[in-house]
């Protein structure tokens, strides 16, 4: 297990360093573009995680689900995400690509009784990504003397969390706590015409936020006959207050033809300013109808009031957001000897209101998703039964608008990962 963990962690970090080119203009707002906070167990089915539970796959978005893992088993998960995004203003378009780690985690059932079960799990996931480079010529600004303005940003926020779930009869309750951290870079430059013989101005800011977070969830199973059941669930993620240090630097630079040449001097440098970043709370409700191991259908609603977001007590162009999702999965023949008949196929759809509010409008967004979890059974040491799922999921959608001189951002995400699940523990007996 240590070898699998080390190799997977090294691989996803190494790959993410190779591919790091991306341009998402709307990641300028808030803490960046929010990333899916699910494992691949739910990604392909519209991210329906609130009411999802499984014996072999983890669901860290609702800690109550840890109590549904199989007895004497553990599940290890890791994945890589590839993203393509296309920017369009209605007449011109550009395409970008990036690859980065999607998540890593481990979950296990540590107690299994007649009426009660207790499961635990930890995970490390990217929470948000800042990656944008936007240029605005002088004719689009209110200052005629300005030749152009250039805005750029990069960085990520990550979330490490440790959770536990408890089952009593048909009720599952869970809590989890963790730590959010990251490093965010913001840069803005003002260029003047060459004829003005004026130095350009640059403002460069770096933030290093970090803070504790917690959340809770519950699920209730309603049996319907021997095979059918309905699962209802709810989650609550508390508001996060992150302490952050900030370095704020103003510099002048030389340029020619609208191209940055070199830094001339530093006008002002304010290091290590202390402040806070507030991420608002989030709630979700979900329901799933499950038919044994063969199929499931579900729906989910979540809401987050981003008007409560604060960065050094400053608001941003953000409003209350919501998302509605439907999806499910099906497995043709769970006990078949043919691998593609026992593969789990997934599908889903998302629609909602984006938190970004610009030029008098708040965007709608939508996405379609699909995927497959391909199970491969094998025997570990001492003939312990194990499963490895090869997870392939994609999501494609759109956000933004081409009206009011804005841009539309179309995206395509592809996630590839593994789940290794089964009996990791073997009690030795002596005759």
N, C-alpha and C positions, 0 to 999 in steps of 0.2 A: 504493500500500500504506500509506503514512503517513497518508493521509486516512482510509482504512478503520479503521486502528488508533485514531486520535485520536477519530473520531466514535463508534466502538463504546465506547471507554473512557469518554468523556463521558456517553454515553447511560445506561450501566448504573450509573454513580455517581449521576447525577442522579435516576434512577428510584428507586434505593435510599434516597435521602434523603426522597423524598415518602412512601413506604410503609414505615413502621418500627414498626408496632404488632403485637406478638406476645406470647404467653404460653405458655411451655413450662416447667412447674414442675421437670421433671427436669434442666433445664439448670443448676440450682443446683449440681450435683455435678460434680467434676472440673473440666475446662476448658470445660464446656458440652455442648450436644448436638452430636455429631459430624456433619459434613456429608459428602456423597459426594465423594470425591477423584478422580472420573473426569470425563472429557469426555462429551459426548452420544453419542459413538461407541459407548459401552458402557452408558450409563445405562438405556436402555429394555430392555436384555436382562439385567436383574438385576445390573447392575454387574460383569459378567464381564470383568475387565480383565487378569487375570494371564496368560492365554494368548492374548489378542486382539492381532492385528496387521493393518494395512491399508496399502495404497498411498496412499490419499487422506485418511485420517483419523488423527489423533494419539491416542496412548494414554499419557499421562504417568505413569500408575500403575505401568507397567513400562517403564523406560528402554530395555530391550533392543529394544522395538518400534520405536524411532526408525530403526533400520537397515532396516526394511521399507518405508519411504516410497519413492515412485516417484522414479527418477533425474531430475535437473534440475528438481526441483519443491520447493514449499514449501506448507505448510498453515497457515492462520491460523484460529483458533477464538475465539469469544466467545459468551456466553450470559447470560441472565437467569433467575432462579428465582423462582417465586411459590409461597408455601406457605399452606395453610389447615390449622389444627389445631383439633380439637374435644376439649374436656376434659369428662369425665363422672365423677361419683361414684356412678353407679347410679340416681340419681333426678333430678339436675340436670345441665345441660350448658351450655357456653358455647363460642362459635366465634371464632377469631382469624385474621387475615390479615397476611402480610408479603411484601415483594418486595425482592430484593437481587441484586447481581451473582453469577453462578454461577462464572465463570472467564474467563480470557483467556490465550491462548498462541500460540506460533509454533514450527513444527518444519520441518526440511529435511534432505534427504539431501545430504551435502557430498562424498561420494566413492562411486563405483560402479565396482568392478572385476569381473573374471570370477569370483573366489572371495570377495572381501571387499567389504563396504559399510560406510559410516560415516554415521550420522545424528545430529543434535543437535536439541534443543528446549528451550524455556523455558515456564513457566506460572506464573500467579498464581491461587490458589484460596483460598476460605474454608475453614479447617480445622474451626472450631467456632463455635457461637453461644450466647451467654448472653442469655436473654430470659425473665424470669419475674416475676410479681407474685402473691404468695400472702398471704392474710389468715387468721389463726387466732384465733377468739374465746377469751375467757378460760376458758370451760368446758372447752376442749380442752387447756389448759395445766395444769401442776402448781402454779401460783401463783394462788390464788383472788383476790388483790388486783389481778391484771392484767385489764384490760378486753379487750384484744386485742393480737396481735403481727402485724406486717406485714413481709414479706421481699420484697426486689426486687433484680434484677440485670440488667445489660445489657453488651453488648460483643461483640467478635469476635476470634478468632485467625485470621491469614492465613499462607499458606505460599507463598513464592516459591522456585522450584526450577529448576535448569539441569542438563540431563542429556545423555548421549551413549550411543549404542548401536552395537555393532560386530557385523557378520555375517561368519562364516567358514564357508563351505559351508552346512550346515543348522543351525548353532549361532548363536544370537543372545545377546550378553552386553551388559549396560548398567549404568551407575552414574550417580547424580545427587546433587547437593548443593544446599543452599539455606539459607534463613533463615526462621524462624518468628517472628512478631511480632504484637502486638495491644495492646488496652487493655480491661481488665475492671473493671466497677463492681459493688460489692455494698453493699446498704443494709438494715439491720434496725431496726425501730422498735417500742418498747413503749409502749402507751397504758394509762393508769390511768383508773378511773371518774371521772366529773365530781365525784361526791360526795367523792372523796378529796382534791380540790384539790391534786393532785400533778402536777408537770411530767413529760412523757414523756421517754424516753431513746432516742437514736439512735446507731447505730454505722455509720460510712460508710467504706468501704475502696476504694481504687483501686490496681490493679496494672498495670504496664507491662512485660510479659515480652518477651523476645527471645533467640533463640539459634540456632545453626547446626544443621542436620540433614542426614542423608545416607541413602541407600538403594541397593540393588542389585537386579538382576533378570536372569533368563535365560529363554530360550525355545528349544525344539528342535522342528524340523519333520520329521515322518516322512511322506514321500510315499507315497501309495497309488494307483497308476495315474497317469494323466495329469491328472485333475482333483481327485481326493480327496487330502486330507492331514490328519494329526493333529498338533496343536500342543500341547505340554506346556510349562508355565511355572511359575516360582516367583519370589517377591519377598521381600525382607527390608528392613524399615524400622528403622533403629537407634533406640535410645532417645534422646530429645531432652532435654538439660539447658538450660533457659532461665534466664538471669539476669533478675531482676525487682526493680524498685523498688516499694515500697508506701507509700501514705499511709494512716494509720489515725487516724480522728478520732471522738471521742465528744462528742455535743452533747445539750443539753436543749431541749425545745420545748414550746410551749403548744398545747393542743388543746381542742376542745369537741365533744361528741357523737361522739367517735371520729374526728374529722377534724383533720388537721394544720393548725395556724394559722401559726405563725412560730417561728424559732429564737430562744431566749432567751440562751444562752451556750454556750461551748465548754468542756467539762470537761477534755479531753485531746486533744492534736494531736501525732502522731508522724509527721513527714514523712520521706520518702526512706529508709525501712528497706530494706536489701538482703537478698535471699534467692534461692531457686531454686525452679523448678517442673520436675518430672521427668515426662515423658510416656513410657510404656513402649514397648518395641519391638513390632513386628508382623511376622508371617509369613503368607504365603498360597501356595496351590498350586492350579493350574488345568489344565484340559484342554479342548480344543475340536476338534471334527471339522468340517472345512470341505469343502464341495462347490463348487469353483470360486468364482464370484461369486454363486451362486444361493442357498445356504443354509448355516447353521452351527448346531451344537448343542454345548453345553458345560456344565461344572460347575466349581465353585470352593469352596475352604474357606479361611477365614482365622481367625487367633487372636491375641488381644492380652491380656496379663495386667495388668489395671488395678489389681490389688492392689499393684502396684509404683509406682503414682502417688504423688507427693509434692508438697506445696505448703508451703514453709517448713518442711520436714521433717515435716509433718503428713500422715497418711493421710486418706482419705475413705471414704464408704460405697460402695466399688467392689470388684468381684471380677473374676476372669478371665472374658473374654467370647469367644464364637466365632460364626461365621456361615457357613452353607452356602447356596449359590445355584446355581440352574440356569436356563438360558435359551438364547436363540439369535436368529437372524434369517433372513429369507428374502426373496428378490427374484424376482418372477414371471418377468420377462424382462429381464435386465440390458441387452440391446442394443436393446430396443424403442424405437420412436419415441414411444410413448404414455407420458407422464410417470408415471402411477400404476402402470404395469406395470414400470417400472424403479426405482420407489421401494423402499427397503430398509425392511421392516417388522420390528419387534423385539418380544420378549416375555421375561418373566423372573419368577422367584419367589425370595424370600429368607426364610430362617428361622434363628433363632439365639437366643443367650442374651445379654441386655443386661448391661452391666457394673454397673448400679446394684443395690445390695443394701440393702433397707429392711425393717424390722420382720420380720426372719426369713425373707425371701423374695427371690429373684432373678428378675427378669422374663424371660419369653420375648417375642420380638417376631417379626413377620412382615410382609412387604410383597409386593405384586404390582406389576409394571411393564410398560409397553408404550410403543411409540413408532414414529416413522417418520423417515427421512432422505430428503428429496425432492431429487434431483439436477437441477440446471439447468445445462446446458452453454452456454458463450458464448466469444467470441473477445476477447482483450485486445488491447492495442496490438501492432502488427506481426503480427497473426493468431496470437498465441500461444493454444493451447487451454487453457481454464480450466473448472473446475467450481465451482459454489456449491451446497452442501447446506443446505436449510432443515431444521433439526432440531427435532422436536416430541416430547417424552417426558414421561410422567407416572409417578408412583409413589404408591401408596396403601397404608397399613398401620396397625399398631397396636402400642403398647407400654404398659407399666404394668399396673395392676390396680385394681379397685374394692373389693377386700377390705382389711381392716385400716385403714379410713379413708384409703385412698389413692385416686388418680384414674387413670383410663385416658386415654391420649392417642392419639387417632386423627389421622392426618395425610394430607394429599394434596399432593404436590409436582408442579408443572408447570414444565418447562424449555423455553424457546424460545431458539434460537441459530442461528448460521450457521457453516459451514465453507467457506472459500474456498481451493481447492486447485488446483494446476496448475503450469505452467512460468512462474515469476516471472523467470527469468533468460534473457536473450537476448544471445548473443555476436555482436557486430557484426563483419561482414566487409567489407573494402574491396577492390574490384576493382583 
